[in-house]
Amino acid sequence: MSLKGFPPLRPITRKDPYKMVFVCLGNICRSPTAEGVMQHLVNEAGFGSYFEIDSAGTAAYHTGEPANSKSRAIAEKHGVQLLGRARKFKSFDLDHFDLILVMDHENHDNVLRLCRTDEQREKVQMLRDYDPQPGDGQVPDPYYGGLDGFEEVFQIVKRSCEQLLFKLKSQVSV
């Protein structure tokens, strides 16, 4: 698990929750899956009120839509709900969130182009930096494939989010 460039950690409290946003292209497959999985994991750990978790897309193709039906079906099979609605990533997000987790190199580059400061750039990470099996470092886009691709994405996201939460748990001040 690579933590290279991880933004400086701070105490995480209910009054000052750690804010993270997951980013893909359209915000209907990969990033809402990551949002739902991470929310599920922090809730299971009893840390739901210590984290603010969101997702967004670098394009506005699906603004207002729920997660893809295949993403929802696979998540529900694993006891995870995907409740968010697609939205476009905005420059405001660069200041609001402590950590910005992108799914692939293209979206990484798109988010970095919006950054105005080194502090903002430090927040932008690849989700698979936390995957114990990082492969090519990208979460593949399952949009045009069958359920197997959505299952693969779910497993990648789950492993990555579990490791990310492991890293962040040490900063939770109960």
Secondary structure, DSSP 8 states (H G I E B T S, - for coil): ---TT------B-SSS-EEEEEEESSSSSHHHHHHHHHHHHHHHTT-GGGEEEEEEESS-TTTT-B--HHHHHHHHHTT-----B--B--HHHHHH-SEEEESSHHHHHHHHHH--SHHHHHHEEEGGGG-SS-TTSS----TTS-HHHHHHHHHHHHHHHHHHHHHHHTTB--
